[in-house]
């Protein structure tokens, strides 16, 4: 038998060192399908703790050396690979813990059965489209490709026996979490784990292999103690696997960015700043809202939410795509918008006898402001909407609001801007009398984000 050379040994060692493998294969972590012979990527120092070092360990040889059972050997793998990362925005949670770790795992760990799960197709696409591009376009990674299918149900089967499937929570469907059925996986990736419900979590637990699974989990801190995410983070046995980082570990964080975040969220003590910048789990905030009780107040029965997606290519045909109607027994229709980067989500609720039904979810991708306005106008007329809420946190949202303010009565429009202060009452003195200054009552003002959270939390507490 020919002996391995020093050069081959060095290559094998570097190939199984995650940082080296990632930085040499990919010079641009946002474009995993490209390869450069003279450019290299960079995993930041604080991100070293976010990827798994499983590739560096031969678990079979370790088990044989120490006479370990299969279960004991797999427990070693879980000790090395599992991570629960609730944290702030913009420090690379999704990039390192899921996207890049997936590539390393797929290249170095044969015969793994993995699942990538998230709350909806938008979040699944964000990660798996890039992984798919790597194994179909990258000149080295594509050598592993055997069969790959894309959205809506992603399936990867590689030549080394690695299998990966997507799992959509489908929270609004009649059977949330049904895609977990029959999986029996030994590796689980979860994006936005704070949005996982109890019903989905139960089905996930039944989908693990008989030895369990390595968990690679990330998301925001917007959860409460008793949610599936809260139980994961609070479990004593998971403490050694938890990493929580703030946004300001990012090297691009500076005083200007801090000022922008403070203005956006309404101060350093605001819920938004503490959760999304500091990465805190804040029990007296939106994380304390009992969503189970809110859902009980909002849904009289289980029903499937109708979903539509309008891309740039499908925009010219949106009138034929959006097959919607106002329920005949609806007393009022609410249309709400949530604007993000290149994405706008539109939610439609109907009110019937003091109960609210979530009936439509419409997502717009990469559309211009006039195109979004045209679709919203179509929906307002189609539903004969009574209340339309606008996310006015940026210039685009404000422009859309102003457009409709010229067409519809202001009383039917709702402006939401979390960093804006509104009058919520009057300042009182120690005798509970309204404070008067210069002959005028002194108003008490709160940031819209804080006031709205307080109101929603109060309503959820009153639900029986």
VMD Tcl script that draws the C-alpha trace (Angstrom):
set ca {
  {0.00 0.00 0.00}
  {1.36 3.39 -0.99}
  {2.10 5.63 1.98}
  {0.49 9.03 2.30}
  {2.87 11.88 1.53}
  {3.58 14.84 3.79}
  {1.86 17.11 1.28}
  {-1.26 14.93 1.21}
  {-1.32 14.77 5.01}
  {-1.05 18.56 5.23}
  {-3.89 18.92 2.70}
  {-6.12 16.53 4.68}
  {-5.44 18.41 7.90}
  {-6.25 21.79 6.33}
  {-9.33 20.42 4.53}
  {-10.72 19.28 7.88}
  {-9.96 22.61 9.59}
  {-13.20 24.62 9.15}
  {-11.64 28.09 9.16}
  {-9.05 27.13 6.55}
  {-11.59 25.29 4.40}
  {-14.02 28.22 4.38}
  {-11.45 30.95 3.79}
  {-9.80 29.11 0.89}
  {-12.95 27.83 -0.83}
  {-14.85 31.13 -0.65}
  {-13.41 34.60 -1.05}
  {-16.92 36.12 -0.89}
  {-19.28 34.55 1.66}
  {-22.24 36.20 -0.07}
  {-21.48 34.40 -3.35}
  {-20.74 30.77 -2.57}
  {-20.87 29.71 -6.21}
  {-17.64 31.55 -7.06}
  {-14.01 30.50 -6.54}
  {-10.81 32.54 -6.66}
  {-7.29 31.11 -6.66}
  {-5.70 34.28 -5.27}
  {-8.41 35.77 -3.01}
  {-9.46 34.51 0.40}
  {-12.42 34.97 2.71}
  {-12.17 36.02 6.34}
  {-13.90 34.48 9.32}
  {-13.82 37.15 12.03}
  {-12.21 36.40 15.38}
  {-15.46 36.47 17.37}
  {-17.04 34.10 14.81}
  {-14.60 31.26 15.57}
  {-16.97 30.05 18.29}
  {-19.94 29.91 15.92}
  {-18.86 27.16 13.51}
  {-18.49 23.51 14.52}
  {-15.12 21.74 14.83}
  {-16.62 18.30 14.16}
  {-14.64 18.05 10.92}
  {-11.40 17.94 12.93}
  {-12.40 14.86 14.95}
  {-12.63 11.22 13.83}
  {-15.46 10.08 16.07}
  {-15.35 6.46 14.88}
  {-11.64 6.16 15.68}
  {-12.20 7.85 19.05}
  {-15.01 5.41 19.88}
  {-12.86 2.44 18.89}
  {-9.89 3.67 20.94}
  {-11.98 4.21 24.09}
  {-14.46 1.33 23.61}
  {-17.43 3.67 23.39}
  {-20.93 2.62 22.41}
  {-22.62 4.23 19.40}
  {-24.68 6.39 21.73}
  {-21.62 7.53 23.69}
  {-19.77 8.31 20.47}
  {-22.69 10.33 19.15}
  {-22.88 12.21 22.44}
  {-19.29 13.32 21.80}
  {-20.38 14.66 18.41}
  {-23.27 16.54 20.02}
  {-20.90 18.02 22.61}
  {-18.69 19.39 19.84}
  {-21.30 20.46 17.29}
  {-24.38 21.71 19.13}
  {-24.93 25.45 19.50}
  {-27.89 27.58 20.59}
  {-27.33 31.20 19.62}
  {-29.97 33.76 20.59}
  {-28.51 37.14 19.85}
  {-28.71 40.58 18.34}
  {-28.79 41.42 14.66}
  {-25.89 41.71 12.23}
  {-23.02 39.70 13.68}
  {-23.21 36.68 11.37}
  {-25.47 34.19 13.18}
  {-27.14 32.83 10.07}
  {-24.00 33.09 7.93}
  {-21.67 31.09 10.19}
  {-23.92 28.85 12.30}
  {-26.04 27.69 9.38}
  {-24.97 28.64 5.87}
  {-21.20 28.13 6.08}
  {-21.38 25.36 8.68}
  {-23.73 23.47 6.37}
  {-21.17 23.59 3.56}
  {-18.37 22.33 5.84}
  {-20.58 19.56 7.20}
  {-21.68 18.47 3.73}
  {-18.09 18.31 2.45}
  {-16.50 16.57 5.44}
  {-19.16 14.41 7.16}
  {-20.47 11.52 5.03}
  {-23.81 9.76 5.59}
  {-25.42 12.52 7.65}
  {-29.20 13.02 7.53}
  {-29.82 16.72 8.13}
  {-32.78 19.09 8.13}
  {-32.83 22.86 7.73}
  {-35.97 24.32 9.31}
  {-37.46 27.78 9.56}
  {-40.71 29.64 9.96}
  {-41.39 30.20 6.24}
  {-40.01 29.80 2.74}
  {-38.47 33.29 2.79}
  {-36.05 32.33 5.56}
  {-35.35 28.91 4.05}
  {-34.50 30.43 0.68}
  {-32.16 32.95 2.29}
  {-29.83 30.12 3.33}
  {-30.44 27.15 1.05}
  {-30.36 29.07 -2.24}
  {-26.75 30.01 -1.44}
  {-25.86 26.45 -0.39}
  {-27.48 25.19 -3.59}
  {-25.41 27.67 -5.63}
  {-22.23 26.38 -3.97}
  {-22.88 22.73 -4.86}
  {-24.06 23.49 -8.39}
  {-21.63 26.24 -9.45}
  {-18.49 26.20 -7.31}
  {-15.82 24.24 -9.26}
  {-14.81 22.22 -6.18}
  {-18.08 21.84 -4.26}
  {-19.99 20.70 -7.35}
  {-17.83 17.55 -7.46}
  {-19.97 16.33 -4.52}
  {-23.34 16.96 -6.21}
  {-25.51 13.95 -6.99}
  {-29.05 15.32 -6.99}
  {-30.36 18.69 -5.79}
  {-33.85 20.21 -5.99}
  {-34.83 23.72 -4.94}
  {-37.85 25.61 -3.58}
  {-40.32 25.04 -2.14}
  {-39.05 21.65 -0.86}
  {-35.27 21.61 -0.94}
  {-33.54 18.23 -1.20}
  {-29.77 17.69 -1.34}
  {-28.24 14.28 -1.95}
  {-24.45 14.22 -2.28}
  {-22.08 11.54 -3.52}
  {-20.71 11.03 0.01}
  {-24.15 9.97 1.28}
  {-25.03 13.30 2.89}
  {-28.77 14.10 2.75}
  {-30.35 17.46 3.56}
  {-34.05 18.40 3.45}
  {-35.83 21.67 4.17}
  {-38.62 21.87 6.75}
  {-41.11 24.74 6.61}
  {-42.93 25.34 9.92}
  {-45.99 26.60 7.99}
  {-47.32 28.17 11.18}
  {-50.54 29.39 9.56}
  {-51.47 26.09 7.90}
  {-53.97 23.51 9.14}
  {-51.11 21.21 10.13}
  {-48.06 23.27 11.25}
  {-44.81 21.33 11.26}
  {-46.12 18.48 9.11}
  {-42.91 18.49 7.04}
  {-41.09 16.96 10.02}
  {-42.95 13.67 9.47}
  {-40.72 10.74 8.55}
  {-37.44 12.65 8.69}
  {-35.45 10.83 11.47}
  {-32.51 13.24 11.19}
  {-29.29 13.36 13.19}
  {-28.46 16.99 12.41}
  {-30.89 19.91 12.78}
  {-30.45 23.51 11.66}
  {-33.11 26.01 12.80}
  {-33.25 29.60 11.57}
  {-35.34 32.09 13.62}
  {-35.92 29.51 16.34}
  {-37.79 32.06 18.48}
  {-40.75 31.70 16.09}
  {-41.15 27.94 16.58}
  {-44.46 27.01 18.24}
  {-45.18 24.19 20.69}
  {-47.04 22.24 18.01}
  {-44.09 22.41 15.62}
  {-41.58 21.62 18.38}
  {-43.42 18.41 19.31}
  {-43.27 17.18 15.72}
  {-39.59 18.10 15.53}
  {-38.81 15.97 18.58}
  {-40.47 12.97 16.93}
  {-38.34 13.48 13.79}
  {-34.94 12.91 15.41}
  {-32.83 9.79 14.95}
  {-32.75 7.19 17.71}
  {-29.39 8.63 18.83}
  {-30.71 12.19 18.87}
  {-29.28 15.06 16.82}
  {-26.68 17.79 16.70}
  {-28.53 21.12 16.93}
  {-27.36 24.25 15.09}
  {-29.84 26.91 16.20}
  {-29.95 30.69 15.85}
  {-32.41 33.55 16.07}
  {-33.43 36.72 17.84}
  {-34.13 37.09 21.57}
  {-37.84 37.81 21.04}
  {-39.14 34.80 22.95}
  {-40.45 34.10 26.43}
  {-39.30 31.57 29.00}
  {-42.07 29.08 28.33}
  {-41.79 28.98 24.53}
  {-39.81 26.20 22.78}
  {-36.94 28.66 22.27}
  {-37.07 29.70 25.92}
  {-36.96 26.08 27.06}
  {-33.95 25.41 24.82}
  {-32.02 28.37 26.19}
  {-33.02 27.87 29.84}
  {-32.34 24.11 29.95}
  {-29.46 23.43 32.34}
  {-27.89 20.80 30.06}
  {-27.71 23.33 27.19}
  {-25.83 26.02 29.10}
  {-22.44 24.97 27.72}
  {-23.80 25.23 24.17}
  {-25.21 28.78 24.39}
  {-23.52 31.77 22.78}
  {-25.12 35.20 22.99}
  {-23.53 38.22 21.30}
  {-24.55 41.87 20.80}
  {-24.57 43.71 17.49}
  {-21.58 45.84 18.44}
  {-19.10 42.95 18.10}
  {-19.41 43.67 14.37}
  {-16.29 45.63 13.29}
  {-18.48 48.01 11.27}
  {-20.29 49.16 14.41}
  {-19.40 52.78 15.17}
  {-20.84 55.87 16.82}
  {-22.91 56.74 13.76}
  {-24.42 53.26 13.67}
  {-25.17 53.48 17.39}
  {-26.85 56.86 16.92}
  {-28.96 55.47 14.06}
  {-30.02 52.46 16.15}
  {-30.90 54.67 19.14}
  {-33.07 56.87 16.93}
  {-34.66 53.86 15.25}
  {-35.58 52.02 18.46}
  {-36.19 55.04 20.67}
  {-33.38 54.97 23.22}
  {-30.93 52.57 24.84}
  {-33.50 51.37 27.38}
  {-36.16 50.65 24.77}
  {-37.26 47.09 24.17}
  {-36.11 47.10 20.55}
  {-32.59 48.31 21.36}
  {-32.13 45.84 24.19}
  {-33.38 42.87 22.15}
  {-32.06 43.62 18.65}
  {-28.83 45.51 19.45}
  {-27.74 44.28 22.88}
  {-29.12 40.80 22.33}
  {-30.91 40.66 25.68}
  {-33.80 38.38 26.56}
  {-36.16 40.99 28.02}
  {-38.96 39.42 30.03}
  {-40.89 42.67 30.50}
  {-41.24 43.28 26.77}
  {-42.61 41.72 23.63}
  {-40.92 38.53 24.77}
  {-43.38 38.31 27.66}
  {-46.48 38.34 25.48}
  {-48.30 35.04 25.83}
  {-48.82 34.22 22.16}
  {-50.85 31.11 22.96}
  {-53.48 33.28 24.61}
  {-53.30 35.88 21.84}
  {-53.95 33.15 19.27}
  {-56.88 31.90 21.32}
  {-58.40 35.37 21.11}
  {-57.71 35.76 17.40}
  {-58.84 32.42 15.99}
  {-62.17 30.72 16.54}
  {-61.07 27.60 14.70}
  {-58.07 26.22 12.87}
  {-57.98 27.40 9.31}
  {-55.36 27.67 6.63}
  {-53.97 31.07 5.75}
  {-53.93 31.72 2.02}
  {-50.47 32.81 0.88}
  {-49.24 34.57 -2.25}
  {-45.81 35.69 -3.44}
  {-45.31 38.41 -6.07}
  {-41.83 38.70 -7.57}
  {-40.54 41.20 -10.11}
  {-41.23 38.67 -12.86}
  {-44.79 37.96 -11.71}
  {-45.71 41.58 -11.01}
  {-47.34 42.21 -14.44}
  {-49.78 39.39 -13.70}
  {-50.54 40.16 -10.04}
  {-54.26 40.73 -10.68}
  {-54.55 37.17 -11.94}
  {-52.35 35.81 -9.15}
  {-54.04 37.47 -6.17}
  {-57.33 35.57 -6.01}
  {-58.76 37.17 -2.88}
  {-62.15 38.24 -1.58}
  {-63.70 39.87 1.46}
  {-65.46 37.32 3.70}
  {-69.20 37.92 3.49}
  {-69.58 37.99 7.28}
  {-66.58 40.26 7.97}
  {-67.49 43.32 10.01}
  {-64.14 45.00 9.31}
  {-61.03 44.23 7.27}
  {-57.53 45.20 8.44}
  {-54.58 45.36 6.02}
  {-51.14 45.67 7.64}
  {-47.76 46.10 5.97}
  {-44.29 45.19 7.22}
  {-41.46 46.57 5.10}
  {-37.99 45.01 5.02}
  {-34.97 45.08 2.74}
  {-36.34 44.36 -0.76}
  {-39.35 42.64 0.84}
  {-42.79 43.81 1.89}
  {-45.15 41.51 3.76}
  {-48.88 42.25 3.73}
  {-51.20 40.69 6.31}
  {-54.98 40.70 6.04}
  {-57.26 40.14 9.06}
  {-61.03 40.07 9.27}
  {-63.03 40.99 12.37}
  {-66.11 38.94 13.25}
  {-67.86 39.38 16.61}
  {-64.76 40.72 18.40}
  {-62.58 37.90 17.05}
  {-59.86 38.37 14.47}
  {-59.07 35.96 11.66}
  {-55.69 35.99 9.92}
  {-56.84 35.16 6.38}
  {-54.20 36.24 3.83}
  {-50.41 36.57 3.72}
  {-48.94 38.32 0.67}
  {-45.20 38.85 0.17}
  {-43.75 41.27 -2.41}
  {-40.15 40.80 -3.58}
  {-37.90 43.45 -5.17}
  {-40.73 45.74 -6.30}
  {-40.53 49.51 -6.69}
  {-42.56 51.88 -4.52}
  {-45.11 52.60 -7.32}
  {-45.52 48.85 -7.91}
  {-46.15 48.23 -4.21}
  {-48.64 51.09 -4.14}
  {-50.52 49.65 -7.11}
  {-50.82 46.23 -5.45}
  {-51.92 47.76 -2.14}
  {-54.49 49.89 -3.94}
  {-55.83 46.77 -5.66}
  {-56.12 44.95 -2.31}
  {-57.78 47.89 -0.54}
  {-60.47 48.07 -3.22}
  {-60.85 44.29 -3.48}
  {-61.30 43.85 0.28}
  {-63.11 47.16 0.83}
  {-60.62 47.54 3.67}
  {-61.63 49.50 6.75}
  {-58.19 50.01 8.33}
  {-54.79 50.05 6.61}
  {-51.61 50.04 8.71}
  {-48.26 51.22 7.33}
  {-44.72 50.50 8.51}
  {-43.26 54.02 8.37}
  {-39.88 53.29 9.90}
  {-38.06 54.38 6.74}
  {-38.51 56.77 3.84}
  {-40.11 54.18 1.58}
  {-42.81 53.35 4.11}
  {-43.54 57.03 4.69}
  {-43.79 57.64 0.94}
  {-46.34 54.83 0.60}
  {-48.36 56.23 3.51}
  {-48.38 59.74 2.01}
  {-49.59 58.31 -1.30}
  {-52.64 56.73 0.33}
  {-53.24 59.72 2.62}
  {-54.10 61.66 -0.54}
  {-56.66 59.03 -1.61}
  {-58.32 57.82 1.60}
  {-59.55 59.39 4.86}
  {-56.85 59.70 7.53}
  {-59.18 57.98 10.02}
  {-58.80 54.77 8.02}
  {-54.99 54.86 7.94}
  {-52.55 53.92 10.70}
  {-48.98 55.27 10.79}
  {-46.53 53.11 12.77}
  {-43.01 54.32 13.50}
  {-41.41 52.67 16.53}
  {-38.92 55.48 17.21}
  {-41.59 58.18 17.17}
  {-42.98 59.59 20.43}
  {-46.74 59.94 20.82}
  {-48.99 61.48 23.46}
  {-50.45 58.70 25.62}
  {-51.88 60.66 28.54}
  {-51.11 63.45 30.98}
  {-48.37 63.88 33.56}
  {-49.77 63.65 37.10}
  {-48.51 65.16 40.33}
  {-48.28 63.29 43.65}
  {-51.98 63.98 44.26}
  {-52.92 62.42 40.91}
  {-53.83 65.79 39.44}
  {-52.86 66.77 35.89}
  {-49.68 68.85 35.83}
  {-50.24 72.33 34.38}
  {-47.41 74.44 32.98}
  {-47.93 77.89 31.45}
  {-51.66 77.29 31.55}
  {-51.44 74.09 29.49}
  {-51.65 70.44 30.59}
  {-48.36 68.53 30.28}
  {-48.67 65.48 28.06}
  {-46.99 62.18 28.85}
  {-45.17 60.84 25.81}
  {-43.86 57.37 25.00}
  {-42.12 55.82 22.03}
  {-44.65 54.16 19.77}
  {-42.77 50.84 20.05}
  {-43.01 50.81 23.86}
  {-46.63 51.94 23.95}
  {-47.80 49.36 21.41}
  {-45.99 46.53 23.19}
  {-47.56 47.54 26.51}
  {-51.02 47.55 24.94}
  {-50.58 44.17 23.25}
  {-49.19 42.64 26.44}
  {-52.14 43.99 28.44}
  {-54.62 42.57 25.94}
  {-52.95 39.14 26.03}
  {-53.14 39.12 29.85}
  {-56.87 39.84 29.76}
  {-57.67 36.95 27.44}
  {-59.24 33.96 29.17}
}
mol new
graphics top color blue
foreach p $ca { graphics top sphere $p radius 0.5 }
foreach p [lrange $ca 0 end-1] q [lrange $ca 1 end] { graphics top cylinder $p $q radius 0.2 }
display resetview
